[in-house]
Structures are given as structure tokens and as C-alpha cells.
Amino acid sequence: MSDTHQGGAVATSAPPSVDEGLAPADLAAKYGLSVSGARPGLFEYVRELWSRRHFILAFSSAKLTAQYSQAKLGQVWQVATPS
């Protein structure tokens, strides 16, 4: 930091950033960033899907239970009316 005296006041300036002058693509590569919303390849997608299988099953079961909790036949109603 540098100090500058102006009329008794001290003004300081921050040191230059180590990232100053880098292109956005270089910054992204440096910090391991990827494009937001980019789709993974098929094998990566299947691997991620498999790793989240417990959540997917629990969420779908909870959603069906909540959706058909007021029906007299419950979840059987979903099978009885497959539309």
C-alpha cells in the first residue's frame, strides 16, 4: 500500500490484484469455474443421476403421498386412474 499525505489526511491505495490483466477465460480456468447451465456429457449425467438416486426416490414418494393423501383410496387411486 502507498501512503499519500494531502492536507493532513492519509489516503491509501490497495496493492494491484494478482488477477489484474487476466482474461475472463483465464480467470475461470484458474479458479475451476465452468459455464453456468452447461450440460454434462451422457456418462457424467448418468453418474450424477445415480449418485442422487436416494433423493429422487424419497422426493417422488413424498410427492405422491402428499398428492393422494386426501383421496379415499390413497396412492392406489393413481394406478386406478392412469391419465
Backbone bond lengths (Angstrom), bond angles and torsions (degrees), N, CA, C in turn:
res aa  C-N    CA-C-N  psi(-1)  N-CA   C-N-CA  omega(-1)  CA-C   N-CA-C  phi
1 M - - - 1.455 - - 1.523 109.06 -
2 S 1.287 114.82 149.10 1.464 118.92 178.19 1.526 108.45 -114.38
3 D 1.306 114.74 144.12 1.466 120.89 179.29 1.518 108.63 -106.69
4 T 1.308 115.64 135.43 1.457 121.42 176.64 1.514 107.72 -127.49
5 H 1.318 116.12 127.56 1.466 120.98 179.83 1.523 109.38 -98.06
6 Q 1.331 116.02 119.40 1.465 120.83 178.27 1.514 108.32 -132.25
7 G 1.274 116.21 105.72 1.458 121.42 177.32 1.524 112.12 59.87
8 G 1.305 118.34 37.04 1.448 121.97 178.31 1.518 113.85 89.47
9 A 1.330 118.42 -12.75 1.460 121.50 179.25 1.533 109.23 -92.60
10 V 1.316 114.92 148.52 1.452 120.41 179.16 1.525 108.62 -109.86
11 A 1.311 116.47 120.06 1.465 121.28 177.33 1.520 108.09 -107.38
12 T 1.306 115.88 133.77 1.461 119.12 179.53 1.521 109.01 -118.23
13 S 1.299 115.96 147.19 1.463 120.19 176.17 1.523 107.64 -119.21
14 A 1.327 115.32 144.34 1.462 120.50 -178.00 1.527 109.25 -72.92
15 P 1.312 116.26 150.18 1.458 119.06 177.35 1.526 109.52 -67.79
16 P 1.314 117.54 155.85 1.463 119.02 179.68 1.521 111.07 -61.84
17 S 1.316 115.89 144.87 1.457 122.05 -179.15 1.519 109.68 -73.72
18 V 1.331 116.39 146.33 1.468 120.29 177.27 1.526 110.11 -69.72
19 D 1.341 117.49 -19.26 1.458 122.03 -179.32 1.530 112.20 -92.66
20 E 1.312 116.58 -2.88 1.463 120.02 -176.48 1.517 109.96 -64.58
21 G 1.321 116.14 131.59 1.447 121.04 177.51 1.521 114.04 92.58
22 L 1.336 118.20 -7.38 1.462 120.27 178.21 1.518 110.31 -81.19
23 A 1.308 115.30 142.59 1.470 120.82 177.33 1.524 108.78 -70.57
24 P 1.340 118.57 154.75 1.463 120.82 179.36 1.537 113.07 -55.28
25 A 1.319 117.57 -39.10 1.473 120.47 179.26 1.525 110.64 -64.61
26 D 1.338 116.98 -37.98 1.462 120.69 178.61 1.524 110.98 -68.34
27 L 1.337 116.79 -39.64 1.469 120.52 176.98 1.534 110.73 -62.62
28 A 1.333 116.35 -43.09 1.463 120.43 179.40 1.511 110.92 -62.18
29 A 1.310 117.36 -43.85 1.469 120.97 178.88 1.531 110.85 -65.24
30 K 1.331 117.07 -39.08 1.463 121.34 -179.20 1.531 112.19 -62.39
31 Y 1.340 116.42 -39.67 1.456 120.65 -176.17 1.531 113.21 -101.29
32 G 1.322 118.11 8.84 1.464 121.81 174.94 1.520 113.94 70.35
33 L 1.318 117.89 32.34 1.460 121.83 -179.13 1.523 110.42 -89.27
34 S 1.317 115.22 153.72 1.458 119.95 176.71 1.524 108.76 -130.77
35 V 1.311 115.98 169.38 1.452 121.37 -178.61 1.527 109.48 -66.75
36 S 1.317 116.55 130.10 1.455 121.31 178.80 1.517 109.41 -68.37
37 G 1.319 116.57 129.95 1.451 120.72 178.38 1.514 114.01 85.08
38 A 1.334 117.68 2.25 1.463 119.98 179.21 1.521 109.07 -69.46
39 R 1.313 116.66 137.57 1.456 120.64 -178.96 1.515 110.77 -85.46
40 P 1.331 116.67 135.37 1.464 118.58 177.14 1.524 110.38 -74.79
41 G 1.311 116.49 166.27 1.451 120.71 175.46 1.525 110.34 -67.88
42 L 1.323 116.35 171.05 1.460 121.20 -175.33 1.525 112.08 -60.50
43 F 1.331 117.49 -47.10 1.463 119.97 -177.15 1.531 111.72 -67.26
44 E 1.324 116.73 -38.35 1.475 120.65 176.73 1.525 110.06 -65.23
45 Y 1.340 117.23 -40.80 1.459 121.72 178.99 1.531 110.81 -62.22
46 V 1.323 116.75 -45.37 1.467 120.93 -179.93 1.524 110.05 -64.59
47 R 1.334 117.16 -38.83 1.472 120.52 178.74 1.526 110.56 -64.17
48 E 1.331 117.47 -43.86 1.465 120.80 178.36 1.526 111.21 -65.97
49 L 1.315 116.25 -39.84 1.464 120.92 178.57 1.531 110.25 -62.03
50 W 1.323 116.29 -43.68 1.468 120.64 179.79 1.531 111.07 -65.05
51 S 1.312 117.53 -37.50 1.463 120.00 -179.76 1.526 112.07 -69.60
52 R 1.332 117.00 -20.27 1.469 121.01 179.73 1.519 113.04 -104.98
53 R 1.326 117.66 13.98 1.464 121.64 -174.98 1.526 112.96 -60.54
54 H 1.320 118.83 -35.59 1.468 120.92 -179.67 1.526 110.86 -65.16
55 F 1.333 116.01 -41.79 1.462 119.61 177.70 1.523 110.84 -65.48
56 I 1.329 117.04 -43.06 1.469 121.18 -178.22 1.522 110.38 -60.38
57 L 1.326 117.26 -45.07 1.468 120.72 179.85 1.529 111.58 -66.59
58 A 1.319 117.19 -43.25 1.465 120.18 179.93 1.523 111.31 -65.52
59 F 1.329 116.99 -41.96 1.465 120.68 -179.55 1.518 111.23 -65.28
60 S 1.323 117.36 -45.73 1.467 119.35 -178.63 1.521 111.45 -66.38
61 S 1.321 117.19 -37.27 1.458 120.44 177.92 1.530 110.89 -65.74
62 A 1.325 116.54 -43.72 1.467 120.31 179.30 1.527 111.15 -65.02
63 K 1.329 116.71 -38.70 1.462 120.19 179.76 1.526 110.77 -65.34
64 L 1.327 117.36 -44.04 1.459 120.15 178.87 1.526 111.58 -65.49
65 T 1.314 116.25 -40.38 1.465 119.82 178.43 1.524 110.50 -61.25
66 A 1.318 117.16 -44.66 1.465 120.69 179.74 1.523 111.61 -67.71
67 Q 1.315 116.68 -38.05 1.459 120.79 -176.78 1.523 111.82 -67.62
68 Y 1.317 117.78 -38.89 1.460 121.50 -175.40 1.530 113.18 -107.78
69 S 1.317 118.12 17.69 1.462 120.18 -179.07 1.528 112.19 -69.09
70 Q 1.329 117.85 -27.52 1.456 120.81 -178.52 1.534 112.72 -89.33
71 A 1.329 117.61 -12.61 1.465 120.66 179.47 1.527 109.40 -75.67
72 K 1.304 116.96 144.13 1.467 120.49 -177.60 1.521 112.22 -66.05
73 L 1.314 116.54 -32.71 1.459 119.38 179.55 1.528 112.28 -92.71
74 G 1.314 117.75 -2.77 1.457 121.18 178.31 1.516 112.38 64.58
75 Q 1.326 117.59 -138.01 1.450 121.64 -176.47 1.518 112.62 -70.87
76 V 1.344 118.18 -16.93 1.451 120.57 176.53 1.534 108.97 -63.28
77 W 1.331 117.22 -28.19 1.448 121.84 -179.56 1.528 110.99 -60.94
78 Q 1.329 117.44 -33.01 1.445 121.08 179.22 1.535 110.56 -64.69
79 V 1.304 117.77 -38.92 1.456 121.91 178.32 1.524 110.34 -73.51
80 A 1.316 116.82 -36.95 1.462 120.67 -178.43 1.532 111.68 -69.59
81 T 1.324 117.96 -29.52 1.458 121.60 178.12 1.534 109.32 -123.38
82 P 1.328 118.15 83.97 1.467 121.07 -173.04 1.525 114.94 -80.00
83 S 1.317 119.76 25.51 1.472 120.07 -179.83 1.495 112.61 -90.60
